[in-house]
């Protein structure tokens, strides 16, 4: 089972020093948070729940009010759910309970939607291919050059698209160069500055859109991307089964330093084997260190842990990762490796 999840069999699960033996699930809890009450590495919650991939994909398995019980099975800690049970005087009391699956939407998620959704709903990075192929705003009504909510604009490149579909408006930002390239000539993508949303009203060689939302001024030459479809939020955290050595390209909003629950962009993607759910350890950027029997220092990645990140979206050469834990600030050029 651990091999199927890409987890290291040799590593034993380490419990928190002051872990509880039981925990009653509360509204607003997440699987990551609950497992963190028991585990020092909360991303390994599939192991302590002894789950396989199919079970993890099922969102309807733990709810507010459920009692989580910690036991030892074959020398390994295991969590289980006692539905309809409560603790009283050190004894688990069972009470009848009926739940209609699929009708109540309060199942506990892996990560709170308020944390992950902002990074999913708006473009942060555009690939070189998207930059070349995405439709561009070419004109607007009444000879205007700046547009806002309620205005209409015209664009090419939307033939065959669905009338009424929503498109995101963005502006090309700075080039994202691979920090592993010493000459800094390899461009992995570009930052995307999100401007607003538009609805496709008339489809044709020249299409007409109405701007529904504008966070900034929208002008000629701004580009369009189809709004993403809602995606499953039950991420399956697991360690890569191969050696990863990547670097942080940039952070959300081009902030110089970020911490927990901020997004970073990595210089490795699907073609490098990264996938959604991969958990990686963040180390501080390589620094010069004196070598043995040499007067010339060299760059070394030192064991300076900055935190842990989880990949939640992958492109061919880039990935988005969410900082799940930070012991220090994380910034561009920091290294991410196997946990």
C-alpha contacts under 8 A as a table, 3 or more apart, distances in Angstrom:
res1	aa1	res2	aa2	distance
1	X	4	X	5.13
1	X	5	X	6.53
1	X	51	X	7.68
1	X	52	X	6.23
2	X	5	X	5.13
2	X	6	X	6.21
2	X	7	X	5.08
2	X	8	X	6.85
2	X	9	X	6.27
2	X	47	X	7.09
3	X	6	X	4.93
3	X	7	X	5.76
3	X	8	X	7.18
3	X	9	X	7.23
4	X	7	X	7.63
4	X	52	X	7.59
4	X	53	X	7.72
5	X	52	X	7.26
5	X	53	X	6.95
5	X	238	X	6.03
5	X	239	X	7.83
6	X	238	X	5.85
6	X	239	X	5.58
6	X	240	X	5.74
6	X	241	X	5.09
7	X	238	X	5.86
7	X	239	X	5.26
7	X	240	X	7.28
7	X	241	X	7.08
8	X	11	X	5.78
8	X	239	X	7.35
8	X	241	X	7.92
9	X	12	X	7.54
12	X	76	X	7.80
13	X	39	X	7.17
13	X	41	X	7.87
13	X	48	X	7.56
13	X	76	X	7.33
13	X	77	X	7.27
14	X	39	X	5.90
14	X	40	X	5.76
14	X	41	X	7.27
15	X	19	X	6.75
15	X	38	X	5.50
15	X	39	X	4.46
15	X	40	X	5.70
15	X	77	X	7.99
16	X	19	X	5.02
16	X	36	X	7.97
16	X	37	X	6.95
16	X	38	X	5.39
16	X	39	X	5.24
16	X	40	X	5.27
19	X	37	X	6.04
19	X	38	X	4.99
19	X	39	X	7.81
20	X	23	X	6.84
20	X	37	X	7.26
20	X	38	X	6.76
20	X	70	X	7.87
21	X	69	X	6.09
21	X	70	X	5.12
21	X	71	X	7.74
22	X	67	X	6.77
22	X	68	X	5.34
22	X	69	X	4.56
22	X	70	X	6.09
23	X	67	X	5.75
23	X	68	X	4.98
23	X	69	X	6.74
24	X	64	X	7.55
24	X	65	X	5.89
24	X	66	X	5.74
24	X	67	X	4.50
24	X	68	X	6.05
24	X	86	X	7.78
25	X	29	X	6.76
25	X	34	X	7.91
25	X	63	X	6.70
25	X	64	X	4.69
25	X	65	X	5.17
25	X	66	X	5.40
25	X	67	X	6.33
25	X	68	X	7.19
26	X	29	X	5.69
26	X	63	X	7.95
26	X	64	X	4.70
26	X	65	X	6.22
27	X	63	X	7.95
27	X	64	X	5.22
27	X	106	X	7.75
27	X	108	X	7.87
28	X	108	X	7.61
28	X	112	X	7.57
29	X	33	X	6.41
29	X	34	X	6.75
29	X	64	X	7.97
29	X	108	X	6.43
29	X	109	X	7.86
29	X	112	X	7.85
30	X	33	X	5.16
30	X	34	X	6.15
30	X	108	X	5.47
30	X	109	X	5.25
30	X	110	X	5.31
30	X	111	X	5.60
30	X	112	X	6.26
31	X	34	X	5.17
31	X	35	X	6.04
31	X	45	X	7.38
31	X	108	X	6.56
31	X	109	X	6.17
31	X	110	X	4.71
31	X	111	X	6.96
32	X	35	X	5.34
32	X	36	X	6.10
32	X	42	X	5.71
32	X	43	X	6.32
32	X	45	X	6.99
32	X	110	X	5.81
32	X	111	X	6.48
33	X	36	X	4.96
33	X	37	X	6.69
33	X	42	X	7.24
34	X	37	X	5.42
34	X	38	X	7.27
35	X	38	X	5.31
35	X	39	X	5.73
35	X	42	X	5.07
35	X	43	X	7.76
35	X	45	X	5.69
36	X	39	X	4.99
36	X	40	X	6.37
36	X	41	X	6.84
36	X	42	X	4.42
37	X	42	X	7.98
38	X	42	X	7.74
39	X	42	X	5.24
39	X	44	X	7.88
39	X	45	X	7.90
41	X	44	X	5.92
42	X	45	X	5.71
43	X	46	X	7.87
43	X	237	X	5.78
43	X	238	X	7.20
43	X	279	X	7.44
44	X	47	X	5.64
44	X	48	X	6.94
44	X	237	X	6.87
44	X	238	X	6.83
45	X	48	X	5.23
45	X	49	X	6.11
45	X	237	X	7.93
46	X	49	X	5.22
46	X	50	X	5.95
46	X	51	X	5.26
46	X	52	X	7.31
46	X	56	X	7.34
46	X	236	X	7.69
46	X	237	X	7.60
47	X	50	X	4.76
47	X	51	X	6.36
47	X	78	X	7.96
48	X	51	X	7.91
48	X	77	X	6.15
48	X	78	X	4.78
48	X	79	X	5.81
49	X	78	X	5.72
49	X	79	X	5.08
49	X	80	X	6.57
50	X	78	X	6.83
50	X	79	X	7.90
51	X	55	X	5.97
51	X	56	X	6.54
52	X	55	X	5.44
52	X	56	X	6.37
53	X	56	X	5.12
53	X	57	X	6.34
53	X	236	X	7.55
54	X	57	X	5.25
54	X	58	X	6.82
55	X	58	X	5.41
56	X	59	X	7.30
56	X	234	X	7.29
56	X	236	X	6.65
57	X	234	X	6.27
57	X	235	X	7.89
57	X	236	X	7.73
58	X	61	X	6.83
58	X	234	X	7.93
59	X	62	X	7.85
59	X	107	X	6.42
59	X	108	X	7.42
59	X	109	X	7.00
59	X	234	X	6.65
60	X	63	X	7.78
60	X	101	X	6.94
60	X	102	X	7.43
60	X	107	X	5.61
60	X	108	X	7.95
61	X	107	X	6.93
62	X	66	X	6.71
62	X	81	X	7.30
62	X	107	X	5.78
62	X	108	X	5.83
63	X	66	X	5.74
63	X	106	X	6.45
63	X	107	X	4.81
63	X	108	X	5.62
64	X	106	X	7.40
64	X	107	X	7.41
64	X	108	X	7.33
65	X	83	X	7.88
65	X	84	X	7.54
66	X	81	X	6.51
66	X	82	X	6.24
66	X	83	X	5.05
66	X	84	X	6.36
66	X	85	X	6.92
67	X	81	X	5.80
67	X	82	X	5.13
67	X	83	X	6.30
67	X	84	X	7.51
67	X	85	X	5.96
67	X	86	X	6.37
68	X	79	X	6.50
68	X	80	X	5.72
68	X	81	X	4.86
68	X	82	X	6.32
69	X	79	X	5.56
69	X	80	X	5.37
69	X	81	X	6.36
69	X	82	X	7.11
70	X	77	X	6.78
70	X	78	X	5.73
70	X	79	X	4.71
70	X	80	X	6.74
71	X	77	X	5.76
71	X	78	X	5.28
71	X	79	X	6.41
71	X	80	X	8.00
72	X	75	X	5.68
72	X	76	X	5.32
72	X	77	X	4.49
72	X	78	X	5.84
73	X	76	X	5.20
73	X	77	X	6.21
73	X	78	X	6.42
82	X	85	X	5.56
83	X	97	X	7.47
84	X	94	X	5.89
84	X	95	X	5.15
84	X	96	X	6.04
84	X	97	X	5.39
85	X	92	X	6.29
85	X	93	X	5.34
85	X	94	X	4.28
85	X	95	X	5.78
86	X	92	X	5.59
86	X	93	X	5.19
86	X	94	X	6.58
86	X	95	X	7.92
87	X	90	X	6.14
87	X	91	X	5.59
87	X	92	X	4.67
87	X	93	X	6.05
88	X	91	X	5.31
88	X	92	X	6.38
88	X	93	X	6.74
100	X	103	X	6.01
100	X	104	X	7.32
101	X	104	X	6.93
102	X	105	X	7.15
104	X	107	X	7.58
109	X	112	X	6.32
109	X	113	X	7.86
109	X	233	X	7.00
109	X	234	X	6.12
110	X	233	X	7.03
110	X	234	X	5.34
110	X	235	X	6.20
111	X	115	X	7.21
111	X	116	X	7.06
111	X	233	X	7.42
111	X	234	X	7.61
111	X	235	X	7.86
112	X	115	X	5.49
112	X	116	X	6.71
113	X	116	X	5.26
113	X	117	X	5.31
113	X	233	X	7.55
114	X	117	X	5.84
114	X	118	X	7.22
115	X	118	X	6.88
115	X	261	X	6.55
116	X	119	X	5.71
116	X	120	X	6.69
116	X	261	X	7.96
116	X	322	X	7.86
117	X	120	X	5.03
117	X	121	X	6.08
118	X	121	X	5.49
118	X	122	X	6.74
119	X	122	X	6.24
119	X	123	X	7.77
119	X	124	X	7.57
119	X	263	X	7.24
120	X	123	X	7.50
120	X	228	X	7.84
121	X	227	X	7.50
121	X	228	X	6.63
122	X	168	X	7.55
122	X	194	X	6.58
122	X	227	X	7.88
123	X	126	X	7.20
123	X	168	X	7.95
123	X	170	X	7.61
123	X	192	X	6.08
123	X	193	X	7.53
123	X	194	X	6.33
124	X	191	X	6.02
124	X	192	X	4.98
124	X	193	X	6.82
124	X	194	X	7.35
124	X	252	X	7.47
125	X	189	X	6.71
125	X	190	X	5.69
125	X	191	X	4.59
125	X	192	X	5.01
126	X	130	X	5.97
126	X	131	X	6.48
126	X	189	X	5.71
126	X	190	X	5.33
126	X	191	X	6.22
126	X	192	X	5.93
127	X	130	X	5.19
127	X	131	X	6.31
127	X	188	X	6.94
127	X	189	X	4.39
127	X	190	X	6.35
127	X	315	X	7.97
128	X	131	X	5.10
128	X	132	X	6.47
128	X	188	X	7.22
128	X	189	X	5.24
128	X	190	X	7.13
129	X	132	X	5.25
129	X	133	X	6.25
130	X	133	X	5.19
130	X	134	X	5.47
131	X	134	X	5.90
131	X	172	X	7.85
134	X	157	X	7.42
134	X	223	X	6.32
134	X	224	X	5.91
134	X	225	X	6.34
135	X	155	X	6.61
135	X	156	X	5.86
135	X	157	X	4.90
135	X	158	X	6.68
135	X	223	X	5.65
135	X	224	X	5.33
135	X	225	X	7.46
136	X	155	X	5.66
136	X	156	X	6.36
136	X	157	X	7.48
136	X	220	X	7.82
136	X	221	X	5.55
136	X	222	X	5.76
136	X	223	X	4.28
136	X	224	X	6.12
137	X	153	X	6.79
137	X	154	X	5.87
137	X	155	X	4.47
137	X	156	X	7.18
137	X	219	X	7.61
137	X	220	X	5.45
137	X	221	X	5.30
137	X	222	X	5.60
137	X	223	X	6.03
137	X	224	X	7.57
138	X	153	X	7.64
138	X	154	X	5.86
138	X	155	X	5.30
138	X	156	X	7.32
138	X	220	X	5.43
138	X	221	X	6.14
139	X	143	X	7.71
139	X	145	X	7.70
139	X	153	X	5.81
139	X	154	X	5.13
139	X	155	X	6.99
139	X	220	X	6.34
140	X	143	X	6.27
140	X	144	X	5.97
140	X	145	X	6.98
140	X	147	X	7.71
140	X	151	X	7.95
140	X	152	X	6.12
140	X	153	X	4.13
140	X	154	X	5.77
141	X	144	X	6.07
141	X	151	X	7.50
141	X	152	X	6.23
141	X	153	X	6.37
144	X	147	X	7.25
145	X	219	X	5.79
145	X	220	X	6.58
146	X	217	X	6.27
146	X	218	X	5.63
146	X	219	X	4.86
146	X	220	X	7.65
147	X	151	X	6.04
147	X	152	X	7.85
147	X	153	X	7.99
147	X	217	X	6.11
147	X	218	X	5.00
147	X	219	X	6.20
148	X	151	X	5.77
148	X	211	X	6.65
148	X	213	X	7.38
148	X	214	X	5.51
148	X	216	X	7.79
148	X	217	X	6.20
148	X	218	X	6.39
149	X	210	X	7.92
149	X	211	X	5.03
149	X	212	X	5.26
149	X	213	X	5.03
149	X	214	X	5.36
150	X	210	X	6.27
150	X	211	X	5.37
150	X	212	X	6.04
150	X	213	X	7.84
151	X	210	X	5.87
151	X	211	X	5.60
152	X	208	X	6.82
152	X	209	X	5.49
152	X	210	X	4.30
152	X	211	X	5.97
153	X	208	X	5.84
153	X	209	X	5.40
153	X	210	X	6.46
153	X	211	X	7.55
154	X	206	X	6.40
154	X	207	X	5.50
154	X	208	X	4.66
154	X	209	X	6.24
155	X	158	X	7.29
155	X	206	X	5.68
155	X	207	X	5.34
155	X	208	X	6.61
155	X	209	X	7.76
156	X	159	X	7.70
156	X	205	X	6.12
156	X	206	X	5.01
156	X	207	X	6.22
157	X	205	X	7.06
157	X	206	X	7.65
158	X	161	X	5.59
158	X	203	X	6.69
158	X	204	X	6.95
158	X	205	X	7.23
158	X	206	X	7.68
158	X	207	X	6.45
159	X	203	X	6.02
159	X	204	X	5.21
159	X	205	X	5.85
159	X	206	X	7.96
159	X	207	X	7.54
160	X	203	X	7.32
160	X	204	X	7.75
161	X	165	X	7.75
161	X	203	X	6.99
162	X	165	X	5.60
162	X	200	X	7.58
162	X	203	X	7.69
163	X	200	X	5.51
163	X	201	X	5.68
163	X	202	X	6.50
163	X	203	X	6.32
164	X	199	X	5.76
164	X	200	X	5.04
164	X	201	X	5.64
165	X	199	X	5.79
165	X	200	X	5.54
165	X	226	X	7.93
166	X	197	X	6.73
166	X	198	X	5.68
166	X	199	X	4.59
166	X	200	X	6.34
166	X	226	X	6.52
166	X	227	X	5.80
167	X	197	X	5.66
167	X	198	X	5.20
167	X	199	X	6.20
167	X	200	X	7.29
167	X	224	X	6.05
167	X	225	X	5.52
167	X	226	X	4.49
167	X	227	X	5.04
168	X	194	X	7.48
168	X	195	X	7.60
168	X	196	X	5.91
168	X	197	X	4.51
168	X	198	X	6.30
168	X	224	X	5.49
168	X	225	X	5.12
168	X	226	X	6.04
168	X	227	X	5.59
169	X	194	X	6.24
169	X	195	X	5.34
169	X	196	X	5.19
169	X	197	X	5.72
169	X	198	X	7.11
169	X	222	X	6.71
169	X	223	X	5.65
169	X	224	X	4.70
169	X	225	X	6.55
170	X	192	X	5.98
170	X	193	X	5.29
170	X	194	X	4.51
170	X	195	X	5.18
170	X	196	X	7.22
170	X	222	X	5.99
170	X	223	X	5.40
170	X	224	X	6.23
170	X	225	X	7.63
171	X	192	X	5.79
171	X	193	X	5.04
171	X	194	X	6.66
171	X	195	X	7.12
171	X	222	X	5.18
171	X	223	X	6.15
172	X	190	X	6.66
172	X	191	X	6.29
172	X	192	X	5.20
172	X	193	X	6.37
172	X	222	X	7.74
172	X	223	X	7.98
173	X	190	X	5.92
173	X	191	X	4.53
173	X	192	X	5.39
173	X	193	X	6.17
174	X	190	X	5.66
174	X	191	X	5.54
175	X	187	X	6.38
175	X	188	X	7.74
175	X	189	X	6.11
175	X	190	X	4.38
175	X	191	X	6.45
176	X	187	X	5.67
176	X	188	X	5.71
176	X	189	X	5.31
176	X	190	X	5.21
176	X	191	X	6.79
176	X	249	X	6.67
176	X	250	X	7.51
177	X	181	X	7.91
177	X	184	X	5.90
177	X	185	X	6.79
177	X	186	X	5.63
177	X	187	X	4.47
177	X	188	X	5.84
177	X	189	X	7.49
177	X	249	X	7.13
178	X	181	X	5.50
178	X	184	X	6.36
178	X	185	X	7.74
178	X	186	X	5.68
178	X	187	X	6.26
178	X	188	X	6.30
178	X	249	X	6.63
178	X	267	X	6.18
179	X	182	X	7.15
179	X	184	X	6.76
179	X	247	X	6.88
179	X	248	X	7.79
179	X	249	X	6.44
179	X	267	X	7.71
179	X	333	X	6.04
180	X	184	X	7.94
180	X	247	X	7.37
181	X	184	X	5.08
181	X	185	X	6.96
181	X	186	X	6.62
184	X	187	X	7.83
187	X	190	X	7.83
188	X	267	X	7.32
188	X	317	X	6.33
188	X	318	X	6.83
189	X	318	X	7.83
194	X	215	X	7.81
195	X	214	X	5.85
195	X	215	X	5.31
195	X	216	X	5.27
195	X	217	X	7.20
195	X	218	X	6.71
196	X	211	X	7.52
196	X	212	X	7.44
196	X	213	X	4.97
196	X	214	X	4.28
196	X	215	X	5.57
196	X	216	X	7.25
197	X	211	X	5.98
197	X	212	X	5.46
197	X	213	X	5.05
197	X	214	X	6.72
198	X	209	X	5.97
198	X	210	X	5.32
198	X	211	X	4.12
198	X	212	X	5.08
198	X	213	X	6.92
199	X	209	X	5.29
199	X	210	X	5.24
199	X	211	X	6.42
199	X	212	X	6.68
200	X	203	X	7.02
200	X	207	X	7.39
200	X	208	X	6.28
200	X	209	X	4.50
200	X	210	X	6.74
201	X	207	X	7.62
201	X	208	X	5.70
201	X	209	X	5.33
201	X	210	X	6.89
202	X	207	X	5.33
202	X	208	X	4.91
202	X	209	X	6.92
203	X	206	X	7.17
203	X	207	X	4.72
203	X	208	X	6.76
204	X	207	X	4.98
211	X	214	X	7.11
214	X	217	X	6.82
214	X	218	X	7.36
218	X	222	X	6.89
219	X	222	X	6.03
232	X	235	X	7.65
235	X	276	X	7.36
235	X	277	X	5.73
235	X	312	X	7.69
236	X	276	X	7.71
236	X	277	X	5.06
237	X	277	X	4.35
237	X	278	X	5.83
237	X	279	X	6.12
237	X	310	X	7.19
238	X	277	X	5.97
238	X	278	X	5.22
238	X	279	X	5.75
239	X	278	X	5.48
239	X	279	X	5.30
239	X	280	X	7.01
239	X	338	X	6.75
239	X	339	X	6.79
240	X	243	X	7.18
240	X	244	X	7.45
240	X	274	X	7.65
240	X	278	X	5.88
240	X	279	X	7.28
240	X	338	X	6.78
243	X	337	X	7.48
243	X	338	X	6.55
244	X	336	X	7.45
244	X	337	X	5.15
244	X	338	X	5.85
245	X	335	X	7.00
245	X	336	X	6.04
245	X	337	X	5.02
245	X	338	X	7.73
246	X	266	X	6.63
246	X	267	X	6.06
246	X	268	X	6.09
246	X	335	X	5.75
246	X	336	X	5.19
246	X	337	X	6.55
247	X	266	X	5.66
247	X	267	X	5.75
247	X	268	X	7.83
247	X	332	X	7.55
247	X	333	X	5.49
247	X	334	X	5.54
247	X	335	X	4.36
247	X	336	X	5.68
248	X	251	X	7.66
248	X	264	X	6.55
248	X	265	X	5.77
248	X	266	X	4.65
248	X	267	X	6.43
248	X	331	X	6.81
248	X	332	X	4.90
248	X	333	X	5.05
248	X	334	X	5.39
248	X	335	X	6.36
248	X	336	X	7.33
249	X	264	X	7.46
249	X	265	X	5.42
249	X	266	X	5.45
249	X	267	X	5.96
249	X	332	X	5.22
249	X	333	X	6.18
250	X	254	X	6.16
250	X	255	X	7.94
250	X	264	X	5.90
250	X	265	X	5.36
250	X	266	X	7.53
250	X	331	X	7.00
250	X	332	X	5.06
251	X	254	X	5.16
251	X	255	X	5.82
251	X	256	X	7.36
251	X	257	X	7.51
251	X	258	X	7.01
251	X	262	X	7.71
251	X	263	X	5.92
251	X	264	X	4.23
251	X	265	X	6.03
251	X	331	X	6.80
251	X	332	X	6.97
252	X	255	X	6.19
252	X	262	X	6.67
252	X	263	X	5.24
252	X	264	X	5.96
252	X	265	X	7.89
255	X	258	X	6.74
256	X	331	X	6.07
256	X	332	X	7.47
257	X	329	X	5.67
257	X	330	X	5.54
257	X	331	X	4.84
257	X	332	X	7.95
258	X	262	X	6.19
258	X	263	X	7.99
258	X	329	X	5.55
258	X	330	X	5.31
258	X	331	X	6.44
259	X	262	X	6.00
259	X	323	X	6.53
259	X	325	X	7.58
259	X	326	X	5.59
259	X	328	X	7.26
259	X	329	X	5.42
259	X	330	X	6.22
260	X	322	X	7.88
260	X	323	X	4.94
260	X	324	X	5.49
260	X	325	X	5.32
260	X	326	X	5.41
261	X	322	X	5.91
261	X	323	X	5.01
261	X	324	X	5.75
261	X	325	X	7.74
262	X	322	X	5.81
262	X	323	X	5.55
263	X	320	X	6.71
263	X	321	X	5.68
263	X	322	X	4.65
263	X	323	X	6.23
264	X	320	X	5.96
264	X	321	X	5.39
264	X	322	X	6.42
264	X	323	X	7.37
265	X	318	X	6.79
265	X	319	X	5.69
265	X	320	X	4.84
265	X	321	X	6.29
266	X	269	X	7.62
266	X	318	X	5.65
266	X	319	X	5.14
266	X	320	X	6.40
266	X	321	X	7.19
267	X	317	X	6.39
267	X	318	X	5.06
267	X	319	X	6.85
268	X	271	X	7.72
268	X	272	X	5.87
268	X	274	X	6.94
268	X	316	X	7.87
268	X	317	X	5.21
268	X	318	X	4.96
268	X	319	X	6.17
269	X	272	X	5.33
269	X	273	X	6.60
269	X	274	X	5.29
269	X	275	X	7.53
269	X	314	X	5.51
269	X	315	X	5.40
269	X	316	X	4.98
269	X	317	X	4.30
269	X	318	X	4.42
269	X	319	X	5.15
270	X	273	X	5.01
270	X	274	X	5.03
270	X	275	X	6.26
270	X	314	X	5.92
270	X	315	X	5.84
270	X	316	X	4.84
270	X	317	X	6.59
270	X	318	X	7.67
270	X	319	X	7.90
271	X	274	X	7.43
271	X	316	X	5.30
271	X	317	X	6.44
272	X	316	X	7.89
272	X	317	X	7.38
274	X	278	X	6.85
274	X	311	X	7.86
274	X	314	X	7.18
274	X	319	X	7.79
275	X	278	X	5.95
275	X	311	X	6.85
275	X	312	X	7.81
275	X	313	X	7.54
275	X	314	X	6.38
276	X	310	X	7.83
276	X	311	X	5.17
276	X	312	X	4.75
276	X	313	X	5.74
276	X	314	X	6.70
277	X	310	X	5.93
277	X	311	X	5.35
277	X	312	X	6.00
278	X	310	X	5.62
278	X	311	X	5.32
278	X	312	X	7.98
279	X	308	X	6.94
279	X	309	X	5.74
279	X	310	X	4.42
279	X	311	X	6.49
279	X	338	X	7.48
279	X	339	X	6.92
280	X	308	X	5.69
280	X	309	X	5.39
280	X	310	X	6.34
280	X	336	X	5.87
280	X	337	X	5.46
280	X	338	X	5.09
280	X	339	X	5.17
281	X	305	X	7.28
281	X	306	X	7.75
281	X	307	X	6.02
281	X	308	X	4.52
281	X	309	X	6.41
281	X	336	X	5.35
281	X	337	X	5.29
281	X	338	X	5.86
281	X	339	X	4.74
282	X	305	X	5.98
282	X	306	X	5.30
282	X	307	X	5.13
282	X	308	X	5.49
282	X	309	X	6.90
282	X	330	X	7.59
282	X	334	X	6.86
282	X	335	X	5.73
282	X	336	X	4.40
282	X	337	X	6.59
283	X	301	X	7.54
283	X	302	X	7.50
283	X	303	X	6.69
283	X	304	X	5.40
283	X	305	X	4.54
283	X	306	X	5.24
283	X	307	X	7.25
283	X	334	X	5.91
283	X	335	X	5.07
283	X	336	X	6.02
283	X	337	X	7.69
284	X	301	X	7.26
284	X	302	X	7.20
284	X	303	X	7.87
284	X	304	X	5.60
284	X	305	X	6.48
284	X	306	X	6.20
284	X	330	X	7.40
284	X	334	X	4.84
284	X	335	X	6.19
285	X	301	X	6.48
285	X	333	X	5.41
285	X	334	X	3.92
285	X	335	X	5.72
286	X	299	X	5.70
286	X	300	X	5.00
286	X	301	X	4.22
286	X	302	X	6.60
286	X	333	X	7.97
286	X	334	X	7.32
286	X	335	X	7.63
287	X	298	X	7.85
287	X	299	X	5.14
287	X	300	X	5.51
287	X	301	X	6.51
287	X	302	X	7.37
288	X	297	X	5.75
288	X	298	X	5.10
288	X	299	X	4.40
288	X	300	X	6.20
289	X	297	X	5.13
289	X	298	X	5.54
289	X	299	X	6.21
289	X	300	X	6.44
290	X	294	X	7.37
290	X	295	X	7.17
290	X	296	X	6.59
290	X	297	X	4.23
290	X	298	X	6.48
291	X	294	X	5.53
291	X	295	X	7.31
291	X	296	X	6.96
291	X	297	X	5.75
291	X	298	X	6.79
294	X	297	X	7.48
301	X	335	X	7.64
305	X	327	X	7.16
305	X	328	X	7.58
306	X	326	X	5.68
306	X	327	X	5.06
306	X	328	X	4.58
306	X	329	X	6.39
306	X	330	X	6.32
307	X	323	X	7.31
307	X	324	X	7.55
307	X	325	X	5.06
307	X	326	X	4.02
307	X	327	X	5.33
307	X	328	X	6.77
307	X	330	X	7.80
308	X	323	X	6.00
308	X	324	X	5.71
308	X	325	X	5.14
308	X	326	X	6.52
308	X	339	X	7.75
309	X	321	X	5.79
309	X	322	X	5.28
309	X	323	X	4.30
309	X	324	X	5.34
309	X	325	X	7.01
310	X	321	X	5.08
310	X	322	X	5.25
310	X	323	X	6.60
310	X	324	X	6.75
311	X	314	X	7.40
311	X	319	X	6.68
311	X	320	X	5.76
311	X	321	X	4.05
311	X	322	X	6.41
312	X	319	X	7.69
312	X	320	X	5.92
312	X	321	X	5.63
312	X	322	X	7.00
313	X	319	X	5.76
313	X	320	X	5.13
313	X	321	X	7.14
314	X	317	X	7.99
314	X	318	X	6.21
314	X	319	X	4.31
314	X	320	X	6.30
315	X	318	X	5.14
315	X	319	X	5.82
323	X	326	X	6.88
326	X	329	X	6.74
326	X	330	X	7.69
330	X	334	X	6.70
331	X	334	X	5.92
